[in-house]
Amino acid sequence: MRIIDAKLIKHTVRDLSVKANTILRKDVLAALKKAYLSEAKKRPKELLKELLKNAKIANERQLAICQDTGMPIVFVELGQDVYIKGDFNRAVNKGIVLGYKKGYLRASIVSDPVNRDKPGYSPAVIHVDIVKGGRLKITVFPKGFGCENKSQVKMFKPTAGIRDIKNFILETVKSAGPDACPPYVVGVGIGGTADYACLLAKKALLRKIRNPKSEIRNKSQIPKFQIRKLEKDILTEINNLNIGPMGLGGKSTALAVNAQIYPTHIAGLPVCVNISCHALRSATKTL
């Protein structure tokens, strides 16, 4: 049995909150650079250059990449051999508050979602998976709501085919248009239940993009190469929409499509699409 003090969790979440909001992920940065180099049209190319410049300044000056510092989402892989000394949820939320204050990050969370109130920094949305071993892996994922508001879930009939799913994903991106700050990373969850498909779509955004070795969470019997083909085909169709960076046209509407698959009930086929803007931010540490 390994003991981890809740104070260490608090301090880890604090530091990850600042890092996630100020340092763009390396895989996202590389994808933006590739999009910039391959873009032929002048206006979208200039826009991609500005996005890269913005990320560079944010990193160098420890400033927020985007003024919307998001709804803090915390993904946790908790080893079954770990004992946490103290209140885990309190430690995570206290870490969020400390981190957002330390980084001078915007308070965006209203405690009353209907009547609204003065925004604060917490609580975070926390997802915990129990895994083997004695480690604790924490990922802080600030999700801006310009793109989160474009999420869609559809409960297909079990007779639906792959073309129906592709059309739904394309229509979701079309309806988002320029509003969610493209170029996008598109997370897709297929299977499970309505809520689990949406969780899969959110988790899909944490997969490294343009990396054939990055993990596909695939508990179904669909071969991984077929999922890769699905992702590639949809990405091609999305980039043919000519929405482009910030809606200026061009072939860089999306940087990647990441899909996660899970078994489902014989009577249904849930599909969820969760879009991220170009500032796909997350930071991870394993204790």
Disulfide bonds with the S-S distance in Angstrom:
none
